[in-house]
Amino acid sequence: MRVSATVAEGLTVGVEHLWPLLVLPIAVGVLASLIRRGSGGPRSASNRSRRLLLASRVLVVCLLVLGAMGPYTAQTRETPGEPGVTLLTDESASMGIYPNTTDELVRDIEDEGVPVTRVTVGSDSASRIGDAVAANLRENGTIAVVSDGRVTAGRSLSTAAADADALDATVHGVTPQSPRTERAVAIAGPSTVSRGVQSRYTVSMRGVSVPEPVPVTVTIDGETVTEGELRPDGTVTVDHTFEELGAHRVTATLSGEDEYARNDVFYESVRVVEQPDVLYVAQGEYPLRNYLDSLYNVTTAASVPAALDDYAAVVVQDTSASDVGNATALQDFVVNGGGLVVAGGDNAYENGGYETSPMGSMLPVQVGNATGGESNIVLLVDVSSSAESGLSVQKAVALDVLDQLGDENRVGVVAFNQNAYRVSELRTLGQNRAATAEKIRQLESRGATDIAVGLQGADELLGDREGTIILLSDGQDRLGPPAAVANQLGREGTRVVSVGVGKRVGVPTMRQIAGESGGSYFAADETERLRLLFGGSSRRYQGENLTVVTEDTFITTGVELTANPGRANNVRVKPGADYQVATADGKPAIASWRFGLGRVVSLTAYDSDNTMGGLLDRPDSLVVTKSVNYAVGDPTRTQTGVTSVDDARVGRPTTLTYQGDSRPEAANVSVRQVGEGRYRGEFTPRKAGYQTVLDTEYAANYPVEYASFGPSDSLDALVERTGGQTFSPDEGEQIARQARQQSTRVRTVRETWEWVALLGALLVFTAEVVARRVQVYRGRTTLESGLP
């Protein structure tokens, strides 16, 4: 137990422990007994001598007890230091659009008497700014970063910020001025498509100092298909249907003058394959059959046959379990990698006996009340210093999230900074809602950020239970460790739903943490959708039409939903499945999951006419297409040779996937086996354009360093988190002034004084012994003790 008292302004005196005081009366009693024993005899010392001996020994014991109590003082004092500035100069390609002002900046700082250590960061095609910041940090030091903050290699700036926090270092940003015009073009679209099916390619441009729209030309296989104009962050879309199998080329080219020419062209290699073979099973005539026929090579059957090897996926619509046919063959087909889509209706799911059939085990939903059941949920709230300025918002969002959760759920609360703190145990929410909300209101902000520690603390609160962690944070943390912890949680059956809260949210980090565990990311204003996941009977969701529950999945990305089919089968999503789309009244409309090696989608929304209530009309039809495409999976999985090549960039290792009976061999490609008949190769493109590897064409584009220009929000976040400022290149004097302030800090210096008490005890004891020996030496006593 620590006890302290303030004896003067800025000076505190205290002790670490009180328990040694218990020893004092015992020790005094023992000493008094020993010293008085044998008194009164002819060879005994006088009472006065005995009292003096007792006093000296008690003083020694008191000093020893004081030393054991751990006396200390804490004094606030100003500690001067040696000011200095480490100037990190980014010389990567993205900085080539700015004039070089480093020499002048160094001169201005040194003219103020502050020495500058100059460090060059980055190269032509890589910006390792985070690595450079971390490597040059020192306690109470000052770093000025002359950079746009575009990190393209090494650790992130958020990771470097955590290191700076630990050393109380300050990072300033120096924003370059007067950028030259620079643009970079890119294409987004599928690299593998089916013949005869329309595909969309989106051409975009990023740039700085672009005064007017930039002409862009898009060609396919050398023929111009679009000529238009692009603005920064604008897009041009191209819809195209490929009719010939094999490799095709989609190329976008910007016109006009800018700093770099290499990023004015983007190459996209497209592989066209045959339309997948799909088996459609139904007991009647439905519009879905005609819709699928426009996208796939469809075979119709009244029931599932025994032989399914010729199909990539099976679509079953409005069919009871007794009429499905060979359910065992269907189950084997899915387990071995085939796809399954089950569309609902009056004869399916709860109306078709699915719950007691082999169909039921394959589906990502189970028959039953969609609002029933309970979940184990931990609210994980970031209370670190990076969230301090917005803690009131953080609490408000946490309370809003709590309001979305149904009474049936068991809910606990954990707060975290660099440590994790249990705020509320896991309890049924219905009777504990008010108490849990009050504990959230009492949260206070302090400390650094360690999301990984928070996730581990939430997992400890769950114990052996599977559940969901709802993470509320700004995501200003290193990406690696939290993502790794989230991945482990996902493997153990616990999902992380991340909610971005704060002025500057690290959205990529928050999305990655959620994605690694199989969870979802929501912005702070999207928490209403949590009712769809955890609302239960006490918190029902009400909307106007179909609602996307989980964004950024293959099925839901880019879809726009306007339909309201009106009906839905009575199901609820199984644990571990992805809840994709909900009906207007909060019932599951689309859910998906992996079953064995295959993929299964439940599409339970329908209408009385079996037209699916507008789901087959644009724009809603895209979600149906993507649901079936998800089930189909990789249309090349049964082919041999190179089946895919990752996004290839000049100078960066690229991965390809190969399927065949033996390991392929090719110059400059490192190949390893990753499964039976499956190989993974790695190679590094040296130039941009269309190239060939293992007889397969692929597209290699300019390095990532040339993709984005202009100041990055990540650098602003680093500066803000470390208490720094953003300067212009002509403010060297202000940087020097800040360096002086940073090197001189007012801090609390804590000093311990055990050694003084122990030294005092030794000196008193030694002085007493010496004094008694002197008495004997001078003949003032004949007693061996030296006492007169």
N, C-alpha and C positions, 0 to 999 in steps of 0.2 A: 504494500500500500504506500503510495507516494504522498508526501505531505510537503507543501511549500507555502511561502509567504513572501509578499513583495515588501521589501524594507526601504526601497527608494525607487524613484522613477527609473525604470529600465533595469532594475536589479532585483532578482528573485533568489531567495535562499530556500533550500529544501533538503529532504532526505528521501532516499529510495525506499527504505524499509523501516517498519516500526517494530517488527518482531524481536530484534536484538534487545529491546528494552526489558523483555521478559527475563533475560539472563541476568540483568543488573542486580536485582534484590537477592537472587540466589547466590551470585558470586560474592556480594558484600557479606551476606550471612555466613558463608563458608569461611571467608577470610577472617571475620571477627572471631569465629569459633577457634580457628587454628592459632591465631595470634594470642588470644587470651588463655589458651590451654597451658597449664603448668605455671601460671603466674603465682607469685607469693613465696616461692622457694628462695634459698640463698643464692642459687645460680641463675635466677631469673632477672630479666631486665625490669627497669622501673616502669610504672604505669604510664608516665609521660612518654618514654621511648616507644612503648607499645602503641600508644595512640598515634604518634608520629608515623610509625611503620604502617599502621592500618590506613592512615590517611593517604600515604604515598601509594600503597597497593590499590586502594579504592580509586585513586586518580588514574592509575594505569588501566584498571578494568574499565573505567568510564571512557577513557580514550579508545580502548579496543572496541567497546560497544559502539561508540560513535563511528569508528571506521567501518564496522560491520553494517551500520545503518546507511552507508553510501551518501555522505553529505555532498552537496553540489551547489553551484551558483550558476545562474543563467543571466547573462548581461547583454543588453542590446548595445551594440557599438558599430561604428562606421569603420569599415575596413577598406583602405585604399588599395588599388591594384595598378598593374602596368597596362595602360590602354593599348589596344592594337586591333587592327582590322584584317581579317582574312578575306580577300576579294576573290570570289570564284567567277571566272569569266567563261561564259558558254561560247564555244567556237564551233558548235554544230551547224549543220546546213540551215536549220530553221532560223538561225540568227543572222544568216547572210543577207537578209533584207534590211538590216539596220546598220547605220554607220558605226565605226569602231570609236568608242568614246572612253575606252578603258584607261589609256595613257593619261588623258586629261583628268579623269576621276582620281587616279592614284596620286597624281601631282597635287590636286586640291586637298586631299586628305592628309598627305604628308606635310604640306605647308602649314597645317594646323598642329604639327608636332606629334601626330599619331602615326606610328610605323604601319606599313601595309605589307602583308604577305600575299603575293599574287599567285593564284593557282588556275591553270587552264583546265576547263571542263569540256567534255564532248569532243566529237570528231565529225567527219563529214556525214556519217550515216547513223550515229548513235549519240544520245544525250543521257549520260549517267549522272544526272544532277543529284539525285537522292544519295547515291554512293559517295559523291564528292562532299556533300554537306555532312554526312555522317563521319567521314574520314577526317574532317578538319574541325570538328567540334572540340572545344575545351571549356572547362568550367568557367562560368561567367564571361565567356568570350563573345566576340561579335563577328558575325559572318555577313558579308554583303554579297548577294548573288546577282550578277549581271546576266540575266537570262529571261527568256519568255516562259520558262517553266514547263516546257514540253518534254517530259521524260519518255524516252523510247527504249530504255534498257536499264537493267539494274533495279535497285529498290525504289519504292515509291517515295514521294515527298512526305506523305503521311507517316511512313515509317521513320524517316529522318526527323520529323517533328517530335516523335516520341523520344528519340535519343537526345534531342536538344532539351526537352523538358527535364530529363534526368540530370543534365549538367547545368541547368539554369542558364543556358546559352540563348543568345538573341540572334535571329536571322532577319536581316533586312532585304528587301527586294529593290533592285534598281531597274526601273522600267525603261527600256530603250525608246527613243523618240524617232519620229519621221520615218516610218517604214516605207520601203518601196513596194510597188504593186506586186503581189504574188498570189497565184491561184493554184489549186490542185483539184483534179477531177477524179471521180470514182464511180464505179458501177456496182449495184447490188441486185442480185437475182439468182435463180437456181442454176447450178452448174450441171445438173442432170435433169433432163425433161423427157417426157414421152412424146413420141411422134403424133402429130395431129392435135395436140393439146396446147391451147394458148398459154404463153408464159409472159410474165411482166418483168421488165428490167428498168430500174430506177437510176438515173444519172444525176449525181449531185456535185456540188462544187463548194470548197471552203477557200477562203482567201482573206487578205487584208488590203486595205487601200484600193479597193476595186470601185472606181468611180461610176461605172455604168455596166449594164448587162453585157455578158461575154458570149459571143457566138459559140455554139457547140454543134458538132456533127457526129451522128451515130451511124455506124455502118454495121451491117451483118454480112459476113462472108464477102467483104469488099464492096458491097452495094449500099449506097446511102439510103437509110430508112427514115431519118429524122434530121432536120436542121432547125435549131431553135436558139433560144437565149437562156442563159443561166445567171441568176443573181447569187451572191453569197448565201449559203444555207438554203438555196432553192433547189428544185428538182425538175427533171424532165423524164416522163415515163414513156416506155416503148413496149407495146404489146405485140408479140410475134408468135406465129405458129410454125414450127419446124416440121417439114414434111419428109426430109431425108435423114436416114440414120447416120450415126458417126459424129465426128467432131465438127463444130461450127464456131465462128468467131464473132464476138460482139465487141466493137471498139468505139470508144468515145474520145473525141479530140476537141480541145479548146483552141480558139483562134485569138490572136492578139499578142502583144508583147508583155512579158513580165520577167522576174528575176531568173527563174529556172524554167527550162523547157522540158525536162525529163518527166515532170508530173503533169504535163498538159495532155498526156495520152494515157488511157487506162484500157487494159486488155482483159477480156473475159472469155474463157474457153468453155463452150457448152457441149456436153455430150448428149446426143439424142438417141434414145433407146425405144424399143417397141412398147406400145401401150401395155401396161400390166394386164394379165388375165384375171378377171374378177368373176366369182360365182355369186349370182343373185338368187336368194331363196325366198319365196313368198307364196302364199296360198291364193292370191288374187292379183289384179292389175293395179299397180300404183305408179304415180308420176315419178317416184324416185328411180324406178327402173330406166325410164327414158333419159333422166338426167345423168345417170351413171354411164349410159351408153355413149354420151357425147365426150366422155373423158377416158374410158377404159374399154378394153375388149371384154364385153360382158356376156356370160353364159347364164341362161335362166333355168332354174330347176324348182320343182315343187317341194323337194326335200334334199337334205345333204347326202351325197353319195359316199361310198366307201373310199373312192380314189380322189384325192384332192391335190396331188403333187403338181398338177399343171397350173394351179392358181396361186396368185400372190396374196389374195385376200378373199374372204367370204362375207357377203352382206346378207343378213337375215332381217326381214321386215315383218312385223305384226304376225308372228307365227308362234303358236303354242309349243311347249316343250315336247308334247306328244306327236306333233306334226313336223318337228325339225328334221327327223331322219336319223342318220348315223351320227349321234352325238359323240360317241367314242372316237370315231375317225376325226371329227371336228376338233376334239380336244387334243388328240395327238398332233394334228396339223398345226394348231396354235403353239403347243409346247415346243415344236421343232422349228418355229420361226415364222409361221404364217400369221396373217392378220384376220381380225374378226370385227365386224361392225354389226351391232344389234339395234335396229330401229324399233321403237315402241309402237303401241296401238292398243286397241280394245282386246286383242288376243295375246298380248305379250306380257312379260314380267309377272305382276301379281295376278293377272287374268289368264296367264298361260302356264302356271305351275312351275315357274323357273326355280323357286326356292328349294325344291326337292329333286331337281334334275342335274345332270352334269353341266348343263348350260349355266346354272347358278354359280358354280365354283369358278368359272372362267371370267365372269363379269366383274367390272370394278364397282358395281353397286349391288345391294341386296334389297330384296323386297321388304318393305316396312315403312313406317312413318318417317318422313324426311326430317322432321324436327325432333325426333326422339333421341334417346341416348345421352351420354355424358362424356366429357373429355377432361383430361388432366392438363391444365394450362398454367404456365408460369409467365407472368409479366416481368420482363427484364428491362429495367429502366436505367439509362445512362445518366449518372450524376457527376461525371467528371468535369474538370475545369473547362474543357472545350464546349461543354453544353451549358455552362453557367449563365451566359447572357440570355439564353432562351429557356431557363429552367421552368419559368412559369408556363411557357408554351408546352414544354415537355410534360409537366404535370397535367395540363389541360388535355393533351392528347392521351395520356395514360388513363385519365378518368373517362375520356370519351371511349377508349377501347374497352374499359371495364363495363361501360354502359351497353356495349354491343353484345356482351357475353350472356348466355342464358343462365338461369338459376340452377340448372341441373349440373353445370360444370363445376369441377373442383379447381379452385384458382389460388395460386400463391404469388407473392411478389418478391423479387430480388433486385436490389440496387447494386450498381457497380461503378467503380472508377478503376484504379489499379488493383483493387481488391473487390471481393463480392460480399454483400451483406444481406442476410435474410431479413426482410421487412415483414412478411406475413407468411405463415405456414400454409400448406396446401389444404384448403377447406372448401366444403360445398358453398357456392357463392350465394345461394338464395338467402340464407339467414345471416350472412357475414358481409353483404355488399357494402353497407354503410361503414363498418369498421375497416374494411379493406381500403375504401376510398379515403378515409381519414388518414390512414398511414401513408398513402401516396401523397396527400397534401403536405405532410410533415417532412418530406424529403428535402435535404440540403445538398448543395453542390460543392465539390472539392476534389482535388487530386488529378492524376493523369488518367489516360484512357487505355484500358486493356479489355477489349471485347471478348477475347478468348477466355480470360479469367471469369468474366461475367457468364459466359455460356456454360463453363464448368460448374459455376455456383448454381445456376438454374438446373443443371443436370443432377447435381447432388440433392436439390430440393425434390426433384421428381423421384429420386431413389431408383427402385427397380421397376417403376411404372413407365410405360410408354406414354408419350404426351406431346404437347406442342409448346414451344417457347416463342413468345411474342416479344421480339427485340425492338425497343424504342431507343434510337440513337441517331447522332448525326453522321456516324460511320467514319469519323476522323481517326482512323487507326490503321495499323499495318494490315495488309490484306492476307498474307500467308497464314499466320497462326490461327486467326479466327475462322478462316475458310477451312483449314484442316480440322479444327475442332467440330465445326458444323458438319463436315463430311462424316466424321466418326459418329456424331449424334444421329445422322440420317441412317447409317448402317445399323444402329441400335434401335431404330424405330421411332426416334424423336425428330420432329420437323421444326425448323426455325422459320417463323413468319416475321420478316423484318419490316419495320415502319420507319421511314426516314423523317426525322424531326430536327429542325434547326434552320438557321439562316443559310448555312452552306453545307448541304448534305453530300456525303460521298456516295452517290447513288451506285456507281459500279461496285464499290465494296459491299454495300448493303444487298445488292442483287446477287452478288457472288456468294455471300454468306447464306442467303436463303436458298439459292440454287443448289449449293453443295449438299444441303440436307434434304432436298426435295420439297422445300417450302416455296413461299411466294414473297414478293416485295410489294408493299403498298406505300404510296405517298401519304403524308399526314392527313390530307383531305379526302382520302379514300377508305378510311376506317369503317365506313358504313357497310362495306362489303364483308367485314368480319362477321356480320349477322348471318350471312349465308353459310359460313363455316361453323359458327359456334353459337348462333342465336337461340336455338332450342325453342320450346313452346312459349317461353316468356318474352322472347325478343324476336318476333317474326319479322321477316323482311317483306317490304311492299315496294314494288316498282311499277313501271309502265309497260315494259317489254322484256325481252331476254337481256340478261346482264352477264358480262364477262366477270367471272370470279377470280380466276388466276390468269394474269397477263403474262406476256413474254414466253408463252409456251408455243410449241410448233402449231398447235391447233388454233390458238387465240391471237397470235401476233398478226396485226394488220387487219383484223376483221372489224366490220361495222355491223351492229345488230339493231334492226328496227322492227323485226317481226314479233308477234305475240301469238303463238299457236293456240293458246287457250286451254290445252289439256297437257297432262304429263302423267306418266305412270308413277305409282306410289312407291318410290324407292329412296334409299339413302346411300351415300357414298361410303364405301368400305375404307377402313384405315389403310393408309399406304397408297391409295389411288389419288389421281389428280382430279379435283373438282374444277371443271373448265367453265361451264356456263350454267346459269340458273334461270328459271322461269320468273315471270313477274311477281309471283307470290312466294318465291324463295325455294322452290323445289329443284332438285337436280335435273338439268336438261341434257347436259353432255358431261360425261366423265370418262377417264381413260386410265390404263395402267399397263404394265408389262406382265404377261403370264407366260412363264417359261422363257423361251426365246422370242415369243411372238408378242403382238400388241393388240389390245382389245379396247374398243370404244363402245360405250352405251349412249345411245341417242334416244332419250325418252320423251321428248316433246313432240306432240302431234295435234291434229285437229279432227273434227268429226268427219271430214271428207277425205281423210288420209292424204291430203296434199301437203302436210307438214306445216300448214299455217303460214306460208310465206318464206319458209326456210329454203325453198328451192328457187327463190327469186333474188335478184341482186338488190342490195349488196350482201344479204344474209347468206346466199348460197355458198359464199367462199368458206364459211365455217363447215359446211357439209363436205365440200371438196377436201379441205384440209383434214377433216376427221378420217375420211377414207384414205387419203394419202398417208396419214400417220399409221394407219393399220397396214397399208401396203409396205411401208418402210422403204428400204433401199431396193429399187427396182433392178439393181445390178448384182444382188447378193448371190444369184445362182450362176453368174457369169465367171469366166476366168480372165486372168490378166490384171492390169491396173484398174481398180474399181473407183478410186478417188484420189485426188491430189489436193492437199490443203492449200489455202490461200498462199501463193508463192510471192515472196518479196526478195528483191536483189540483196544479196549479202546476208540473208537470214536463213537458217536451216528450215527446210520444208519436209513434211511427211507425206508419204504415199502409202496406199493400201493395195496389196496384191493378193489375188487368190489363184491357186494352182496346185498341181501335184508336187512340184519341186521348187526349191529356192531359186528365184531369178538372179541373174548376174548382169550387172551393168557398170560401166565406168563411173566413178565418182558417186556411187550410191551404196550406202551402208544398209544391209538388209538383215533383219532378225525375224525368227518365227514367233508368232504370238498366238497361234492356235493351229488346229489340224487344217492343213491346206491354206492357212492364212499367214501372210507375212507383212511386215511393216518396214519401209525403207526410208532413209533420210538423205537428203542431198541439199546443196546450197546453190541456187541460181546465181550466175555471175553477170547476166545482162537481162534487160527487160525485153518483152515481146513474146511471141508464140514459139514454144520450143517443144522438144520431144524427149521423153524418158521411157524406156522399156516399150517402145513402139506406141506410146500414148502421148497425144498432144496436151500441153497445159500452158497456162498463161502466167508469166512472171511480170510483176509490176515494180514500180519505183520503190525505194526503201520507205519505211514508215516515217522516217525523219522528214520526208518531203510531203507528208499528208496534211499536216495542220500547222497553222501559223498564227501569230498574235499571242498576247499574254494569256497564260493559263490560270484558271481559277485555283488550281492546286498550289501554285506558288503563293497566291494571295492567302490561302488557308494556312500555309506554313508560316508566313510572316505574322498573321494575326494570332496564331496559337502560341508563338514564342515571344509575343509582346514586341515584335519589331514594327518597322514602318516601311512604307514604299516611297522611294525617292526617285527623282529624275537624275540623269547623268551629271547635271551641273550643280548638284547639291552635296558636293564632297565635304564642305564645311559642316553641314548638319550631321552627316554620317560620323565625322570625327567627334563632334560634341556628344552624340549618342554613345559612342564607344567609351568616352571618358565616364559618362554616367553609369554605363554597364559595368565597368571595371571597379567602380567604387560602390559598394553595396552596404546598406544597413542590415545587419543580420544579428541573430541571437547566438551568442557564443556560450556554450555550456562547458563548464569546467568541474571536474570531480576533485574532492579533497580528502579522500580516504588516506592517501599517503601522508598527509599532514598529521592526522590523528594517530596513525601507526608510528610515525616518526616521533611524535610527542611522547607516546607510551614508552618507546624504547629509550628515549633520553631520560625520562623520569626514573625508569627502572635502573638505568645505568648510573645515574647520579646518586641514587640511594645506595646502591651497592658500593660505589666508590667511597661515599661518605662514611659508611660503616667500616670499610677497610682502613680508612685513614684514622678512625677512632682507635682501632686496635694497634695500628702502627705507632701512634703517639702515646700509647699506654693509658688512655683515658678509660679503658674498659678491659677487663680480663675475659669477657665472654667472647666465644668464637663468632657469635652472631654480629659482633661489633656494636651492639646496643649497650649504652651505659645504664 
